[in-house]
Amino acid sequence: MNSLANRFSFRRAASLTRWNAVLLSRNRLAFVYAVVLPLLPLGLLFTGERGSESVGSNAIVTMFLVIGLFPVYYNVLSQFVSRRDELVLKRMRTGESHDAELLASIALPGAISALVLGAVAIPIAVAVDQPLPVNPLLYAALALLAVVMFTAFAYWTAAWTKSAEAAQLTSMPIIIAASLGPLTSSIPDMSDRLRDILSLTPGAAMSDLVRIGWFGFDGPTAKEATLTFAETWSQAGGPLLVMAAWTYVAVVLARRSMRWEPRA
């Protein structure tokens, strides 16, 4: 631990993060992915019955899915692959910068954007008569865990992505796996077997944690709050375990397959 602390420089990491943030802001498409696109699902809050918790949960679940997939996952994937193919990472690794600093600096702009958007969603939702989160600590834990999980998935995907253009295809398995999860709460007539299978996807775990932590829903098809603050912790155990397992797997795969130079 001490050797890691001696090697990792927060000053260098912060400087590299600012540099990556500037590059992100200059790329219009990446900026839209990081800031504009995640806010669009909140438009659902202004449709249908005002204050409907069912509408609110669908909007927040969709927002979280978009936040995880675009400001974090796709942004980190495309940025890392672009810098690797341009040999930027290879040159920087020959200098003072360490691997952990480079990885953190690429991930932090999207991660910060995701966390800020997750926080901004609360006053926006309250303004249209949605309830405050029943368990804000669980909601915050979900946001942090989602950022770490999708960042790890991005670095793993980068290992077998040959170019930034190819990322549009190589990212599809993760995008599909995450997008299928919310179906467990949007299709009431789904068979129990299929629901159990989908509940093991990262998207389903995120959906469940939003519905439990924010709205106090008991079960994937619930539409009214029934859980108290204390009850949300026990109800959230399964989804938290699923997300933690996916995060661990993604981190292990990313560490084993990390590539800093383009393939010959």
Secondary structure, DSSP 8 states (H G I E B T S, - for coil): -HHHHHH--HHHHHHHHHHHHHHHHH-HHHHIIIIIGGGGGGGGGGSSSTT-HHHHHHHHHHHHHHHIIIIIIIHHHHHHHHHHHTTHHHHHHTTT--HHHHHHHHHHHHHHHHHHHHHHHHHHHHHTT----S-HHHHHHHHHHHHHHHHHHHHHHHHT--STTTHHHHTHHHHHHHHHTTHHHH-TT--HHHHHHHTTSHHHHHHHHHHHHTT---STT--S----HHHHHHHTHHHHHHHHHHHHHHHHHHHHH---S---
